[in-house]
Amino acid sequence: MLRVAVPNKGSRIAEPAAEMLREAGYRQRGDSRELVLTDADNGIEFYYLRPSDIPVFVGQGTLDLGITGRDYLIDSGAPGEEVLQLGFARSTVRLAARPGTASSIEDLEGLRVATSLTGLMRNFLAERGVTAKVIKLEGAVETAISLGVADVIADVVETGSTLRNAGLEVFGEPILTSEAILVKRDGVASPSELELLIRRLQGVLVARDYVLMDYDLEADAMERAVAIAPGLEGPTVSPLHRAGWVAVRVLVPRVEAQRLMDELWEIGARAILVTDLHACRL
């Protein structure tokens, strides 16, 4: 039975991960106090853990794979291999300080840097030949400066509003661009259950990014329509009872759907319908 680590409730990754697994056809817990759930129909046991601990459990071979953040994987130093980007919990790890404290990575020399990602930060500094004191903190890292614990912080940033509210400014290059990922132990062969899980999750990702578009069009305009919306493997075209007209079905990117509808309308497409996808295999 495949053993999969899932982020526990309270992390930014937990709810989107559980939702994606449900959409992929896997059971998920109804009680957040439940730490292990067996999905016998799919041959999987789900273990609910802190996302920062998941790379360690997977890397040591205790669990087969897990859902965590790229920042947690790299920070842990565990021998984990990223096998799939999951498209949510996107963020960057950035440096921030009070105005005038620092404006570049080199300015960190001799300063105190507070972060929850100490492994990631130490590697980042070492690669650039900068010596600074790295202080391990959990929780509200942005308060470290006002409390006199640190001169600079390195934190996960999504919008930056929390840092601005604390009177801090982001500076320097991003330390890391992160998002939720599926990770397995480095160098270990993938069991068939894992390949099935990956295919299902990929199907969910495609279903979220694409929609089905149906429309009617005069057959003579079909080449122009294909140039506008070619689909992944070409549109499906069927004759209509109305002479000289065809019905078209095509897969299009969700974010481009409105623009494509406008352009298809301009060349004569009518009865244009857009339908959400729930799952797919490509």
N, C-alpha and C positions, 0 to 999 in steps of 0.2 A: 504494500500500500504506500502510495506517494505521501510524503509528509511535507507540508507547506506552511511556512511562517507568514502570518498576516499581522499588520500593525494593530496594536490594541487601541481601544477607544481613548480619545484625548489627544492624539497626534493629528497633524494636518493631513496625513496620508490615510488615516483609518477608514473614514466613511467612503471616500471615493474608491478605495481598494475593495471594500465589501460590496459596493454597488456594482463595480465592474465584474467581480466574480459571480454575483447573482445574474447579471446579464449574460454571462458566459455559461450559465446553466448549473452552477454549483450552489449547494446549500450554504447558508451563512447563519450565524447564531442570532437568536432573538433576545438573548439575555447577555448583557455586557460582562456579567460576572463569570460566564462560561469561558474557560481558557482553552479548552480542546473541543473540537467538533468533528465528528466522523461523517463524511458523506460516502456511505457505503455504495450507493449506486454508481458513483464515479471513481471509487477506489482511492479516495484522498482523505487524509486527516489534516485539519487546519489547526495550527497552534497560534494563539494570540499573544504577541510579545511586544515589548517596546521596539520601535523601529531601529533605534541605535544598537540594540542587541541582536537583531536579526542577522546581520552579516557575520557575526561571530558564530552563531549556532549553525548557519549554513556552511561557513568556511571550515569549521571543524568536522563537518560531516554528520552532525547530530540530526540535522534536517536536510531534506533534498534541495529545497529552493525556498525563496521568500520574496516578499514584496517590501521594499524599503526605498529610501532616497539615495541617489548617487552620492550625496554629501556624506551620509552615514557609512556607505560602503567604503569610500576612500579614507574617511577619518579612522575607521576601525583598523585598517591595515590587514584585514582578514583576506585569505586567498579566495575571493569570490569573483565570479565572472558575470558581467552584465549580459543578459541574453535577450532582453526586450525592453524598449522604452514604452512607458504606459500612458504618456501624454497628459498627466495631471500633476498637481503640486509643483509646477514649474517655479523656480526661484533662482536667485544668485546669492553666493556668499560674498559679502562686500565688507570693506573696512570703513569705519566711520569714527569721527572724533568731533570735538568742539572746533568751531572755526579758528584757524590760526595754529592749530596743534601740529598738523601734518598735511601734506598735499601730494605725497608720492610714497611708494614703497620704501625708498631709501630713507625717508624721514622717520621710519620706525626704529632706526638704530638706537639702542639703549632705552627704548620706551617699554611700557607694560601694555600687553595686549590681552584683553579678556575675551574668552570665547568658550562655547560648549564643544567646539570641534578642534580640540588641541592637536590631535595627530595631523589633521589636514593643515592647520596653521603652521606647525613646526616644519613640515615638509616644504610648505610654500616659502617660508623664510630661508630655509637652508638652501633651496634651489637658487635663491637670489643673493646669497651671501650676506644676509642681514641678521644681526644679532639683536634679539629682543626677548623680554621675559614674557612667556605665554602663561596666562592664568586660567585655570579651569573653572568655569561657572556654568550652572544650569539655570534655566528659567529666564527671567527678564535681564538679559545681558546688558541692555541699553542703560540700566541704572548704575552700572559699575563705575562709570566716570564721575557721575554726580556724587557717589558715595566715596570717592577717593581711592578705589581699588585699582583702577587702571587709567591709562592715558588714552587708549584707543580700544575699540571693540571690533571683532569680526563676527558677523551675524548673518543669518539667513534673511534675505530681503525679498519681499514680493512686490509691495508698492512703495516702501520707504516711508510711509506715513508715521509709523511708530518711532522711527529714528528722528524724523523732523520734529515730532511732538516733544522729543526729549532734548531738542536743541542741538542735534548732531548733524553733521554733513558727511555724505559718502564721498570717498576720494579713492584715487588709484584704480588700477585694473581689477576686474572681478577675479576673485580667488578661484571660483568654480561656478559653472552653470549646472544647476541640478534639476532633477525631476524624479518622479516615482519610477522605479525600474523593477524588473524581475531578475533575480540574481540566483546563480547556482554555484556550487563549489568548483573552483578553477581546475580544469584538466580532467574532470570526471565525465564519463560518457552519459548521454541523456537517455533515460528510460522512455519507453513508448508513451507512458502516461504524461510525461513532461512535454513531449512533442504535441500531444493532444491538447494539453492546457495552453501551450503557446498558440496553436492554431485557433483555439476558441477566443483567446484574448485578442489576437490579431483581428478576428472577425468582429469583435466588439469595437475595436479602434476604427476599422473601416466603416462600420455602421454609424459611428458617431461623426465621421468626417464627410460622409457622402449621403446623397439622397437620390431617389429614383425620380426622374422627370418623364412624364408622358405628355405627348402633344400630337395634334393632327396637322398635316401639312400637305400641300400639293407636291406630288412626286417630282415635278420639275425643279423644285427648290431644295431637294434633298442634299445635294452636294454642298450647298451653302450652309445648311443646317449642321452637317457633319463637321465642317470647318469651325463652326461656333462651339459645338458640344460633341466632341468625338467619342467621349466615354473611355472606358478602360480597354475594351476589346472591340469597340465599335457598337453602334446602336442596334437594337432589334427593330426591324421594319416589317409591318404587316399591311396588306391591302385593306382599304375600307370599302364598304358597300358603295360609297359615293365615288363615282368614276374619276380617276386621275388623282385621288388622294390616298395618303398612307397614314397609318398610326405608328408612332415612334416611341420607343422606350429607351432611355439612356441613363447611365450612372454619372452624376456630376458632383463636384465638390460642394458641400453645404454652403460654404462662405461665398460661393460665386453664383448661387441659385437665382437670386433676384436679377442680377445683371444678365445672366444667360436667358432668363425668361423675357427680359426686355428686347434682347437682340433677336431672339427667335420670333417674337411677335412682329418685329419690324420686317422680317422676310416672309411673313404670312402664316406663321404657326398659330393655331387656335386650340381652345380647350386644353390649355397647358395646366397640368396637375403636378404637384410635388408631394412625394410620399416619404415619410421617415422609414429608415431601416432599423430593425431590431437586432439582427445578426446576419452574417454572411460568410461565405468562403470564396476566396479568389485564387 
